[in-house]
Amino acid sequence: MTEQPHQARQIPGDVPQLQVVWRYELLRYLRSRRLLASIAIVIAILALIYVLPPLAGSPYRGTETNSVVTVYPLDATLPGTGITIYGYGSLSSNTIDTKTLELFVNGTAYPSNNGANWVYSHSSSIMGIPLSANTILFTQNVTDKVVTASYKWHTPVQDFDTRFVSFASILVVICATFFAADSIVGEYQNRTGYLMFPNPLKRSTLWFGKYAASMTAGIVVVGLFYLGVAVLSILTLGGADDDFGLSFGFALEYLVAVTAIAYLISSIMKGSTGALVLTFFMFVMILPIVDSVSMFSAVKLSASLTFSAGVMSYSMYDPYPKDSVNSDFGITIHQYYPDELTSFVVIVIYAVVAIALSIILFKRKELLG
């Protein structure tokens, strides 16, 4: 019988090897229950942030009945209309359903009559006078009369969404801690590198496979969080903020950078515990403390990664907040806000530099002992 020639097995290329590493890293997250724990944290945080305000007496919707409107006298012409304004009064800062808005003067219904009596305005100012979000402009003189209002209201979508998104930066750090901080150092501490490194597998391929798995798990967790916020916002208030997607984009960018720095820390440290602790506290405590110094030093730390991360929340503000200076009790406090474009560039730089340094250190790191 003729022998069949033996065909040499061909070593898989970098891409197939990367996919294998990616798949087994994800399985490791599932077996260690880190991914499930992160999802549980997301559900718990969403539930707590959503439930606690109503329980504390701050519902998301309500009806205001016979609310007294303080009328301030004014003698001005409404721009573009020629209508004379004799006074103005402010309602609550919540979003008001204008279809349900009713005014009463001395207990008698006082309809708008197409602007003949009053006009509901969204103007930020009139004649240089700053106005609140919900202002009534009176076209008849009611200064000496008791004016009350009844209406339905709900929490502004922007306030509702930013209340949740303010937690996104911490969630990103949790993901980096769970899925990245010990990814490199664990191969050395647990001696699994003895089985992994002798294989015909480039360390750069191994690094990117692990990083891809960390990012996949992080995207699942952060994406689930934003999806939950969007669902709650739609069910509760009928919609989400217009810039909600932009905030999600910044969150993913921040996840890329923080995960890369976690890999850099993991490439430097000699123990998993130290890498986990340093990663978490660097972004939750150390860097935020440095950022807070700018409030008193009058130095805007635009190059700070954690300062730039604030853009996740501020990107949904309308209008976007501006830097300000306040002096109270002889202390000058500078309030700085990250610029969107600058923050985008800063986060990208941190990610690229951290990835490059981490790969270099990982290639040079030896398995000893």
C-alpha positions as CSV (number, residue, x, y, z in Angstrom):
1,M,0.0,0.0,0.0
2,T,1.4,3.4,-1.0
3,E,2.0,5.7,1.9
4,Q,0.3,9.0,1.8
5,P,2.8,11.9,2.0
6,H,2.7,13.7,5.3
7,Q,1.5,17.3,5.0
8,A,3.1,19.7,7.4
9,R,0.7,21.8,9.4
10,Q,0.8,25.4,8.8
11,I,1.0,27.8,11.7
12,P,-2.1,30.1,11.8
13,G,-1.4,33.8,11.0
14,D,-1.6,36.7,13.4
15,V,-5.3,37.4,12.8
16,P,-6.5,33.8,13.5
17,Q,-4.3,33.7,16.6
18,L,-5.6,37.0,17.8
19,Q,-9.1,35.7,17.5
20,V,-8.3,32.7,19.6
21,V,-6.8,34.8,22.3
22,W,-9.8,37.1,22.2
23,R,-12.2,34.2,22.5
24,Y,-10.4,32.5,25.4
25,E,-10.0,35.8,27.3
26,L,-13.7,36.4,27.1
27,L,-14.3,32.9,28.3
28,R,-12.0,33.7,31.2
29,Y,-14.1,36.7,32.1
30,L,-17.3,34.6,32.1
31,R,-15.8,31.8,34.2
32,S,-14.4,34.2,36.8
33,R,-17.8,35.9,36.7
34,R,-16.2,39.3,36.3
35,L,-18.4,40.1,33.4
36,L,-21.6,39.0,35.2
37,A,-20.5,41.0,38.2
38,S,-20.1,44.1,36.1
39,I,-23.5,43.7,34.6
40,A,-25.0,43.2,38.0
41,I,-23.3,46.5,39.1
42,V,-24.9,48.3,36.1
43,I,-28.3,47.0,36.9
44,A,-27.9,47.9,40.6
45,I,-26.7,51.5,39.8
46,L,-29.5,52.1,37.3
47,A,-32.1,50.9,39.8
48,L,-30.7,53.0,42.7
49,I,-30.4,56.2,40.7
50,Y,-33.8,55.7,39.2
51,V,-35.7,54.7,42.4
52,L,-34.0,56.9,45.1
53,P,-35.2,60.4,44.0
54,P,-38.9,59.5,44.0
55,L,-38.5,57.8,47.3
56,A,-36.8,60.9,48.7
57,G,-39.7,63.1,47.6
58,S,-38.5,64.2,44.2
59,P,-40.7,62.5,41.6
60,Y,-40.0,62.8,37.9
61,R,-43.5,64.0,37.0
62,G,-46.2,65.9,38.8
63,T,-49.0,68.5,38.7
64,E,-48.7,72.0,40.2
65,T,-52.0,73.5,41.4
66,N,-52.6,77.2,42.3
67,S,-48.8,78.0,42.4
68,V,-48.3,81.6,43.2
69,V,-46.5,83.5,40.4
70,T,-44.4,86.5,41.6
71,V,-44.9,89.3,39.1
72,Y,-42.1,91.7,38.5
73,P,-43.0,95.0,36.8
74,L,-41.5,95.8,33.5
75,D,-42.0,98.3,30.7
76,A,-40.5,96.9,27.5
77,T,-41.4,95.9,23.9
78,L,-41.2,92.3,22.9
79,P,-38.7,92.2,20.0
80,G,-40.2,91.6,16.6
81,T,-43.8,91.9,17.8
82,G,-44.3,95.5,19.0
83,I,-46.2,94.0,22.0
84,T,-45.7,95.9,25.3
85,I,-44.7,93.8,28.3
86,Y,-45.8,95.2,31.6
87,G,-44.4,92.4,33.8
88,Y,-43.0,89.0,34.0
89,G,-43.1,86.0,36.3
90,S,-41.2,82.7,36.5
91,L,-42.6,79.2,36.9
92,S,-40.6,76.1,38.1
93,S,-37.4,75.1,36.4
94,N,-38.9,71.8,35.3
95,T,-40.2,71.1,31.8
96,I,-43.8,72.3,31.6
97,D,-46.5,70.9,29.5
98,T,-47.7,74.2,28.0
99,K,-51.0,72.6,26.9
100,T,-52.0,72.2,30.5
101,L,-50.8,75.6,31.6
102,E,-53.6,77.8,33.1
103,L,-53.3,81.2,34.8
104,F,-55.7,82.7,37.3
105,V,-55.9,86.4,38.5
106,N,-57.5,86.8,41.9
107,G,-58.9,83.3,41.5
108,T,-60.5,84.0,38.1
109,A,-59.3,82.2,35.0
110,Y,-57.0,84.3,32.9
111,P,-56.6,82.8,29.5
112,S,-53.8,84.0,27.1
113,N,-56.3,84.9,24.3
114,N,-53.5,84.6,21.7
115,G,-51.1,86.8,23.6
116,A,-53.6,89.5,24.5
117,N,-53.1,88.8,28.2
118,W,-49.9,86.9,28.5
119,V,-47.2,85.0,26.5
120,Y,-45.3,81.9,27.6
121,S,-41.6,82.5,26.7
122,H,-38.4,80.5,26.5
123,S,-36.3,83.6,26.1
124,S,-33.1,83.7,28.2
125,S,-33.3,87.4,28.7
126,I,-35.3,90.5,27.8
127,M,-34.0,94.0,27.9
128,G,-30.9,92.6,29.5
129,I,-32.8,91.0,32.3
130,P,-32.0,87.2,32.7
131,L,-35.1,85.0,32.7
132,S,-35.6,81.4,33.8
133,A,-36.5,78.6,31.5
134,N,-40.2,79.0,32.0
135,T,-41.3,82.7,32.0
136,I,-44.7,84.3,31.7
137,L,-44.6,87.7,29.9
138,F,-47.7,89.8,30.8
139,T,-49.2,92.0,28.2
140,Q,-51.6,93.5,30.7
141,N,-50.8,95.2,34.0
142,V,-51.3,92.6,36.8
143,T,-48.7,94.0,39.2
144,D,-51.1,94.5,42.2
145,K,-53.1,91.3,41.6
146,V,-52.6,87.7,42.8
147,V,-51.6,85.5,40.0
148,T,-51.5,81.7,40.3
149,A,-50.8,79.0,37.8
150,S,-51.7,75.3,37.4
151,Y,-49.8,73.0,35.1
152,K,-48.3,69.5,34.6
153,W,-44.5,69.2,34.7
154,H,-41.7,66.7,34.4
155,T,-38.0,66.6,35.0
156,P,-36.0,68.0,32.1
157,V,-34.6,65.2,29.9
158,Q,-31.1,66.7,30.2
159,D,-31.2,66.7,34.0
160,F,-32.5,63.1,34.0
161,D,-29.9,61.7,31.7
162,T,-26.9,63.6,33.1
163,R,-27.9,62.3,36.6
164,F,-27.1,58.8,35.3
165,V,-24.3,59.6,32.9
166,S,-22.3,61.3,35.7
167,F,-21.6,57.7,36.9
168,A,-20.3,56.6,33.5
169,S,-16.7,57.6,34.2
170,I,-16.6,55.4,37.3
171,L,-18.2,52.5,35.4
172,V,-15.4,52.8,32.8
173,V,-12.8,52.6,35.6
174,I,-14.5,49.5,37.0
175,C,-14.4,47.9,33.6
176,A,-10.7,48.6,33.2
177,T,-10.0,47.3,36.6
178,F,-12.0,44.1,36.1
179,F,-11.0,43.3,32.5
180,A,-7.5,44.9,32.0
181,A,-5.6,45.6,35.2
182,D,-4.2,42.1,35.7
183,S,-4.3,40.8,32.1
184,I,-0.5,41.1,31.6
185,V,0.8,40.7,35.1
186,G,-1.4,37.7,35.7
187,E,0.5,35.7,33.0
188,Y,3.6,36.1,35.1
189,Q,2.2,35.8,38.6
190,N,0.1,32.7,37.8
191,R,2.9,31.2,35.7
192,T,0.6,30.7,32.8
193,G,3.2,32.3,30.7
194,Y,5.2,29.1,30.8
195,L,2.5,27.5,28.6
196,M,1.7,30.6,26.5
197,F,5.1,32.2,25.6
198,P,6.9,29.2,24.1
199,N,4.2,28.9,21.5
200,P,4.8,30.4,18.0
201,L,2.7,33.5,19.0
202,K,4.0,37.0,18.8
203,R,3.7,38.9,22.0
204,S,2.1,41.8,20.2
205,T,-0.6,39.5,18.8
206,L,-1.2,38.2,22.4
207,W,-1.4,41.8,23.7
208,F,-3.9,42.9,21.0
209,G,-6.0,39.7,21.5
210,K,-6.2,40.4,25.2
211,Y,-6.9,44.1,24.7
212,A,-9.6,43.3,22.2
213,A,-11.3,41.0,24.7
214,S,-11.0,43.7,27.4
215,M,-12.6,46.3,25.1
216,T,-15.3,43.9,24.1
217,A,-16.3,43.2,27.7
218,G,-16.1,46.9,28.5
219,I,-18.2,47.9,25.5
220,V,-20.9,45.4,26.6
221,V,-21.0,46.8,30.1
222,V,-20.9,50.5,29.1
223,G,-23.3,49.9,26.2
224,L,-25.8,48.1,28.5
225,F,-25.6,51.1,30.9
226,Y,-26.3,53.7,28.2
227,L,-29.0,51.5,26.8
228,G,-30.6,51.2,30.2
229,V,-30.5,55.0,30.7
230,A,-32.0,55.6,27.2
231,V,-34.9,53.1,27.9
232,L,-35.6,54.6,31.3
233,S,-35.5,58.1,29.8
234,I,-37.9,57.2,27.0
235,L,-40.3,55.3,29.3
236,T,-40.3,58.1,32.0
237,L,-40.0,61.3,30.0
238,G,-40.8,60.3,26.4
239,G,-37.3,60.7,25.0
240,A,-33.6,61.0,25.5
241,D,-31.3,64.0,25.3
242,D,-30.3,65.1,21.8
243,D,-26.6,64.7,22.6
244,F,-27.0,61.4,24.4
245,G,-25.2,59.6,21.5
246,L,-22.3,62.0,21.7
247,S,-21.9,61.3,25.4
248,F,-21.8,57.5,24.6
249,G,-19.1,58.1,22.0
250,F,-17.0,60.0,24.5
251,A,-17.5,57.2,27.0
252,L,-16.2,54.6,24.6
253,E,-13.2,56.8,23.8
254,Y,-12.5,57.1,27.5
255,L,-12.8,53.3,27.8
256,V,-10.2,52.9,25.1
257,A,-7.7,55.2,27.0
258,V,-8.3,53.9,30.5
259,T,-8.1,50.3,29.4
260,A,-4.8,51.0,27.6
261,I,-3.4,52.7,30.8
262,A,-4.6,49.7,32.8
263,Y,-2.5,47.4,30.4
264,L,0.4,49.7,30.9
265,I,0.2,49.4,34.7
266,S,-0.2,45.7,34.3
267,S,3.0,45.6,32.2
268,I,4.9,47.4,34.9
269,M,3.6,45.9,38.1
270,K,4.8,42.6,39.6
271,G,1.6,41.5,41.3
272,S,-2.1,41.4,40.3
273,T,-3.4,43.0,43.5
274,G,-1.1,46.0,43.1
275,A,-2.2,46.5,39.5
276,L,-5.9,46.3,40.4
277,V,-5.6,48.7,43.3
278,L,-3.4,51.2,41.5
279,T,-5.7,51.2,38.4
280,F,-8.8,51.8,40.4
281,F,-7.5,54.5,42.8
282,M,-5.6,56.3,40.1
283,F,-8.7,57.3,38.2
284,V,-11.2,57.4,41.2
285,M,-9.0,59.2,43.7
286,I,-5.5,60.3,42.7
287,L,-6.0,62.1,39.4
288,P,-9.4,63.7,40.5
289,I,-7.6,65.1,43.6
290,V,-5.0,66.6,41.2
291,D,-7.8,68.0,39.0
292,S,-9.4,69.7,42.1
293,V,-6.2,71.7,42.7
294,S,-7.0,73.7,39.6
295,M,-10.0,75.2,41.4
296,F,-7.6,77.1,43.6
297,S,-4.5,77.5,41.5
298,A,-6.2,79.1,38.5
299,V,-4.6,76.6,36.1
300,K,-6.9,74.7,33.7
301,L,-5.6,71.2,33.5
302,S,-6.8,70.5,29.9
303,A,-4.1,67.8,29.6
304,S,-5.5,65.7,32.4
305,L,-7.3,62.6,31.3
306,T,-9.8,62.6,34.2
307,F,-10.5,66.3,33.6
308,S,-11.2,65.6,29.9
309,A,-13.5,62.7,30.9
310,G,-16.0,65.3,32.3
311,V,-17.0,65.9,28.7
312,M,-19.2,62.8,28.9
313,S,-21.7,64.7,31.1
314,Y,-21.1,68.2,29.9
315,S,-21.6,67.3,26.2
316,M,-25.3,67.0,27.0
317,Y,-25.6,70.5,28.6
318,D,-27.4,73.1,26.6
319,P,-25.9,75.6,26.6
320,Y,-22.4,74.1,27.2
321,P,-21.1,75.5,30.5
322,K,-18.4,78.1,30.5
323,D,-15.4,78.6,32.8
324,S,-16.2,80.9,35.7
325,V,-14.6,82.5,38.8
326,N,-16.4,82.8,42.1
327,S,-15.3,84.5,45.3
328,D,-16.9,83.5,48.5
329,F,-15.6,84.3,52.1
330,G,-12.4,85.6,50.6
331,I,-11.6,82.4,48.7
332,T,-11.4,82.5,44.9
333,I,-12.6,79.4,43.2
334,H,-12.1,78.8,39.5
335,Q,-14.6,76.5,37.8
336,Y,-13.2,75.0,34.6
337,Y,-15.0,72.8,32.0
338,P,-13.3,70.6,29.4
339,D,-13.5,71.7,25.8
340,E,-15.0,69.0,23.6
341,L,-12.5,69.0,20.8
342,T,-9.5,69.4,23.1
343,S,-10.8,66.5,25.3
344,F,-11.2,64.3,22.2
345,V,-7.6,64.9,21.2
346,V,-6.2,64.5,24.8
347,I,-8.0,61.1,25.3
348,V,-6.7,59.9,21.9
349,I,-3.1,60.8,22.8
350,Y,-3.3,59.0,26.2
351,A,-4.7,55.9,24.5
352,V,-2.0,55.8,21.7
353,V,0.9,56.5,24.1
354,A,-0.3,53.9,26.7
355,I,-0.8,51.2,24.0
356,A,2.7,51.8,22.5
357,L,4.5,51.8,25.9
358,S,2.6,48.8,27.2
359,I,3.4,46.7,24.1
360,I,7.1,47.7,24.3
361,L,7.3,46.8,28.0
362,F,5.4,43.5,27.5
363,K,7.8,42.4,24.8
364,R,10.8,43.1,27.0
365,K,9.4,41.6,30.2
366,E,11.0,38.3,31.1
367,L,9.4,35.3,32.8
368,L,11.6,34.7,35.8
369,G,11.3,32.2,38.7
